[in-house]
Amino acid sequence: MHLDLTEVLRGPGSSTQKEIEFPAGFLLDEWELTEPVTGWVRAANARRSIVVTGKAKTSVVLQCSRCLCDYSQPLELVLDVTVPLSTFNSQLGAAAVNVDEFDDGQELTQEDIAALFKEHHLDVSELIRQAIVLALPIQPLCSPDCPGLPEESQYREEIVDPRLEALRQLSNRN
């Protein structure tokens, strides 16, 4: 899914907005979506930069860090990217990255910008993927009171060899 930025690049104050919708079951990188991604994305020309904002929500399948079971984690995604206008070189018809001209404390790399912008289009699926990475919990838990893995003794039955019964009786006396 792409957002065309041609009109936005023509002049300050112009903007465009698009609804976001990816179906459930869609694989986005290594995450399977259990609910559709729904939301909106807006791109605006702020004279010296293109400001991309938006919100979306979805759920992804994660593995609990305590019990190792898969579960569905709901996520609220915040979409926020600011890119210098000089990044877009209309004469070449492609995105020409010049990150050095823009410094507002954000750490944008050439790879980040190149992944998001293809010519005069914003790759919304890449923006969603990056937002999911930022929204994922560091230590995912299926529930706050997850007991974790069962004790080792619950995994296997204790089989008593009848030939060793005499030894076990001796050790129980001491």
N, C-alpha and C positions, 0 to 999 in steps of 0.2 A: 504494500500500500504506500502510495507516494502523495505528497502535497506539493502542488505546483506553486513555485514562488515567483514566477515571471511578473505578475502584477505587483507584488510586494516590492520587488527590486526597482520598479519604475520611479518611485518617489517617496519621500518621507511622509509618514502618517498613514500610508496604505497598509492594509492587512487582509488576511484571508483566514477562514476557519473551516475545519472539516470534522465531521463526526468520525469516531474510531469504532470499528467493530471487527473483531477477529472471532471466529467460531470456537466453541469449546472443543477440546480434543486436538487443537492445533498444536504442533510442536514448535516452540520458539527456543532455538538453541537446544539446551538439554532439558528444558522444562516443558512438561505437558500441562496445558491449560485445562482445568476442570470446569471452569465457567468461562463464558465469552468475555473478551476484553471489550469494555464499553467505556466511552468517554468522548473527549474532544481535544483537539489540538488547534492552536492559533499561532500564526506567524505575523509579526508586525515590523514595519520598517521604522526604526527609531533614529533616523538620520545617519549615524555612524555605524549602526549595527542592526542585525536582524535578531529580534527577540522572539523565541519560540516558547510558548507556555501551554499548559494543558493539564488535564486530570483524567485519570482512567482507573478502573477497578477490575479485578479479576481474581482467580484462585489458581494456584499451581500445586502440583504434586511434589511434596518434599518427604524426606526420610527423617523421622524423629531421632534426635541425637542420643536419647536415653534407651528407648526400646527397639530402635531400628525398624519400626513399622512405617509404611507409607501412609500419609494423610494429606488432606487438602488444606492448604494455607491461604486464607483470603489476604489480598494485598490492595492497598490504596496507593496508586502511582501518581507521583508529581512529575510533570514534564517541564523542564526548565533548561533552556540552552540559549546562550547569547553568542553570536558570531559576528566578527567585524564585516562590514559591508564590502571592504576591500577583498575579502575572500572570494567573492564572485567576480570573475573577469568575463564580462559579456563579449569581449572581442574574441576570446578563445572559445566561448560557448561551453566552458567547463569550469569547475571550481578550482581556482588557483589559491592555494593555501598560503597565507602570510600571517601567521599567528603573532609575530613579534610586534606588529602595529597595535595590538589590542591587549591591554593588561588591566583587568579589573579584579584580580585575585583568583580568578578561576584558572584551573589547570587544564587548558585545552591543548591537545596534541594534534599534530597533523593527521595522525591515524584516526583520532576521534572525529575530526571534521570531515575527513575523506569518507569515513564509514557512514556518516549521517547525510551528507549532501552529495548527490550525483547531478552534475550540471546545475540546473536551477530547480531541482526537486529535493524535497526533504524525505528521506526514507523513514516513514513512521514506524515500521516494524522494528527497525534498528533502535529508534528512540525508545520504543516500548521495552525492547530487550534490555537496554541500558538502565531504564527505570526499574525493571524487575530486579536486576543485579543489586541496585542500591537499596531496594525495599526489602530484600530477603533478610530474615533474622540470622544473626550470627550463629546462634545455637537453636535450631528449630526444635520445638516440642509439640507433640500431638495434643497435649493438655498440660496445664500448669502442675498438676499433681501426678504426672506420669511416674509410675513406680520404677521404670527402667527394666533391665533384663532380669529374668528370674534367676534364682540361685542355681549354681551348677548342679546341685543334687536333684533339682526338679527336671533336669534334662534327661537323666538316665536312671534306669532302674538298677537298684543294687542287687546283683546276683550273688548269692552266697554259695560257694563251692562246698558241698557236704564234706569233702576231705579235709577242709580247713576249719571245720566247726570246733574241733578240740582246741585248736590254737586260740580261736576267738573266745572260748570259755575261759582259758587261762588268762588272757589279757583282761577280761572283765573282772576277775577276782582281785587284781592288783590295783 
